[in-house]
Amino acid sequence: MNEVNREKIVSELKSIPALKGIVAYGGGDNITESAILLYHVAGGLSNQELEHVVHRLDDIEVPIHYKLREIDSVVHAISDCLDGKITIKYESGHPFGVVNSSYAAEIHYGRILWEAPDQLVTALKGKVSAQGEYPERLRQATIAYFMEEATLALENGHSAAIQGGIHYASGSFFQAACSWVQVIHALNRQLLLSEKGGVKRANQLPISPKQFRVRVNQVYRYFAANNPTLAYCEIDMLEQEMAVLVRTYAEA
């Protein structure tokens, strides 16, 4: 999206009274600006009103990808994160669920294109960055929470695989792998926007199991070939390596 189109989009969108901020951000394994977040007051923005504004931008031949964020919910989520409280909620299009720390990542990585005079988005940016590159309480809570989540998921998946439940075992491994991605990002002090592309990004970080992405993909191949024995051989090695990485971090 070029700057002229961006300015036109912002000019039209900021006319909506309920908006508090317009932020460009990246999703998945890409932190380049690829979409627009619209921070708004709860109950103050109707889909009809938004679609009407977007319709006025039909002459722009670049699709407008936007997501809505209720500002009060984001404030609450970030406060919980900074207090070390991790939560996950189900949302369509996110099979792992949406972790509340992703809202902090959106604020951290996002580029403010416009905001209301009260500058709530700027205040949130300051709140996240005030505790350093990666808030330590959030880091510790993320590691503890998702290591436990991975362990529980793998235990449930293994018992299902013994009874022939390959589908359930695969799903359990997906939950465990996504949990490890959260831990790896926390170990590397990298806020995570989304589970999309998370394995690829985790594989590129300095503190990560060797060939993490290749091995995760191999586990799925073993499950697809109906070979849970080989799958859990690889899973066990990954689990041990993750434990070593976390232990090394704790000692440090």
C-alpha positions in Angstrom: 0.0 0.0 0.0 1.5 3.3 -1.1 1.6 6.4 1.1 -1.1 8.2 -0.9 -3.6 5.4 -0.6 -2.7 5.1 3.1 -3.4 8.7 3.7 -6.7 8.5 1.9 -7.8 5.5 3.9 -6.8 7.2 7.2 -8.6 10.4 6.2 -11.9 8.5 5.6 -11.7 6.2 8.6 -10.8 8.8 11.2 -14.2 10.5 10.4 -15.8 7.7 12.5 -16.6 9.2 15.9 -16.1 6.0 17.9 -12.5 5.5 16.7 -9.6 6.0 19.1 -6.8 5.0 16.9 -5.7 3.6 13.5 -2.6 1.4 13.5 -0.7 -0.4 10.8 0.6 -3.8 11.8 1.9 -7.1 10.5 0.5 -10.6 11.1 1.9 -14.1 11.3 5.7 -14.4 10.7 5.7 -10.9 9.0 6.1 -7.8 11.1 5.9 -5.5 8.1 2.7 -3.4 7.8 0.1 -5.5 6.0 -3.2 -4.7 7.8 -4.9 -2.0 9.8 -6.2 -2.2 13.3 -9.1 0.0 14.3 -9.2 0.7 18.0 -12.7 1.9 19.0 -15.0 2.5 21.9 -17.1 -0.6 22.8 -20.6 -0.4 21.3 -19.7 2.8 19.4 -18.8 1.4 16.0 -21.4 -0.4 13.8 -20.5 -2.6 10.9 -22.9 -0.7 8.7 -21.0 2.6 9.5 -17.7 1.0 8.8 -18.8 -0.6 5.6 -20.2 2.8 4.4 -16.8 4.4 4.9 -14.9 1.5 3.2 -17.4 1.7 0.3 -16.2 5.3 -0.3 -12.7 3.9 -0.8 -13.7 1.6 -3.7 -11.5 3.6 -6.1 -8.4 2.4 -4.3 -7.4 -0.8 -6.0 -5.7 -2.2 -2.9 -7.8 -4.4 -0.7 -8.2 -2.9 2.8 -7.6 -5.5 5.5 -8.8 -4.3 8.9 -9.5 -5.7 12.3 -11.5 -4.2 15.1 -10.2 -3.8 18.6 -12.3 -2.6 21.5 -9.9 -0.2 23.3 -11.2 -1.1 26.8 -10.7 -4.8 26.2 -7.1 -4.2 24.9 -6.3 -2.1 28.0 -7.6 -4.9 30.2 -5.6 -7.6 28.3 -2.4 -5.6 28.4 -2.8 -4.9 32.2 -3.3 -8.7 32.8 -0.2 -9.4 30.7 2.0 -7.0 32.6 0.7 -8.6 35.8 1.8 -12.0 34.6 -1.8 -13.3 34.0 -2.0 -15.4 30.8 -5.4 -16.1 29.1 -6.4 -17.7 25.8 -9.8 -17.3 24.2 -11.3 -19.1 21.2 -11.7 -17.0 18.0 -12.6 -18.1 14.5 -9.5 -18.4 12.3 -7.2 -19.1 15.3 -7.2 -22.8 16.0 -4.8 -22.4 18.9 -6.8 -19.5 20.3 -5.9 -15.9 20.9 -3.4 -15.3 23.7 -3.9 -12.0 25.5 -0.2 -11.1 25.1 -0.9 -10.8 21.3 -2.7 -7.5 22.0 0.5 -6.2 23.7 2.5 -7.4 20.6 0.1 -5.5 18.3 0.5 -2.3 20.3 4.3 -2.8 20.5 4.9 -3.5 16.8 2.1 -1.4 15.3 2.7 2.0 13.7 0.2 4.7 14.7 -1.3 6.3 11.6 -3.8 8.4 13.5 -5.3 8.6 17.0 -7.8 10.7 18.9 -6.7 13.6 21.0 -6.7 11.6 24.2 -3.8 9.5 22.7 -4.8 6.2 24.3 -2.8 4.1 21.8 0.3 6.1 22.6 -0.3 5.6 26.3 -0.6 1.8 25.8 2.6 1.8 23.8 4.4 3.5 26.6 2.9 1.1 29.2 4.2 -1.9 27.3 7.7 -0.4 26.6 8.1 1.0 30.1 9.1 -2.5 31.4 11.8 -3.0 28.8 12.1 -5.0 25.6 9.9 -7.8 27.0 8.2 -7.3 30.4 9.9 -9.8 32.7 6.7 -10.8 34.6 5.0 -11.6 31.3 8.1 -13.5 30.2 8.2 -15.7 33.3 4.4 -16.3 33.2 4.4 -17.2 29.5 7.2 -19.7 29.9 5.6 -21.4 33.0 2.0 -21.4 31.6 2.8 -22.8 28.1 5.4 -25.4 29.3 2.6 -26.8 31.4 0.1 -26.5 28.6 2.5 -28.4 26.3 3.0 -31.2 28.9 -0.7 -31.7 29.4 -1.5 -31.7 25.7 1.2 -34.3 25.0 0.0 -36.6 27.8 -3.5 -36.5 26.5 -2.4 -37.0 22.9 -0.1 -40.0 23.8 -2.9 -41.8 25.6 -5.2 -41.3 22.6 -2.6 -42.5 20.2 -2.2 -45.8 22.1 -5.9 -46.4 21.4 -5.6 -45.5 17.8 -6.7 -41.9 18.0 -4.2 -40.4 15.6 -6.5 -37.5 14.8 -6.7 -36.5 18.4 -3.0 -37.1 19.0 -2.1 -34.8 16.0 -4.3 -32.1 17.4 -2.7 -32.4 20.8 0.7 -32.1 19.3 -0.4 -29.0 17.4 -1.4 -27.5 20.8 2.0 -28.5 22.3 4.0 -27.1 19.3 2.1 -23.8 19.5 2.8 -23.6 23.2 6.5 -24.2 22.6 6.4 -21.4 20.1 5.1 -19.1 22.8 7.9 -20.2 25.1 10.6 -19.9 22.5 9.6 -16.3 21.7 9.5 -15.5 25.4 13.0 -17.0 25.9 14.2 -14.8 23.1 12.3 -11.7 24.4 10.2 -11.5 21.3 6.5 -10.6 21.6 4.4 -12.9 19.4 1.6 -11.4 17.2 -0.1 -14.7 16.2 0.4 -18.4 15.9 0.4 -18.1 12.1 4.0 -18.5 11.0 5.0 -19.0 14.6 6.9 -22.2 14.0 8.9 -20.6 11.2 9.8 -17.6 13.3 10.7 -19.7 16.3 13.0 -21.8 14.1 14.9 -18.6 13.2 15.4 -17.4 16.8 18.8 -18.0 18.5 17.3 -19.9 21.5 15.3 -22.7 19.9 15.6 -26.5 19.5 17.8 -27.5 16.5 15.9 -27.6 13.2 12.7 -26.9 15.1 10.5 -26.4 12.1 11.8 -29.4 10.2 11.2 -31.7 13.2 7.7 -30.3 13.9 6.7 -31.0 10.3 8.2 -34.5 10.5 6.0 -35.3 13.5 2.9 -34.5 11.4 4.3 -36.8 8.6 4.7 -39.7 11.1 1.1 -39.2 12.3 -0.1 -39.1 8.7 1.7 -42.4 8.0 0.0 -43.9 11.0 3.3 -44.3 12.9 2.8 -42.8 16.4 5.8 -44.6 17.7 8.2 -42.6 15.5 6.1 -39.5 16.1 6.5 -39.7 19.9 10.2 -40.5 19.6 10.7 -37.1 17.9 8.2 -35.4 20.3 10.1 -36.8 23.3 13.4 -35.4 22.1 11.8 -32.0 21.4 10.2 -32.0 24.8 13.5 -32.7 26.4 15.3 -30.0 24.5 12.6 -27.5 25.4 13.1 -28.4 29.1 16.8 -27.9 28.8 16.4 -24.5 27.2 14.0 -23.4 30.0 16.2 -24.7 32.7 19.2 -22.9 31.2 17.1 -19.7 31.2 16.0 -20.2 34.8 19.6 -20.7 36.0 20.7 -17.6 34.1 
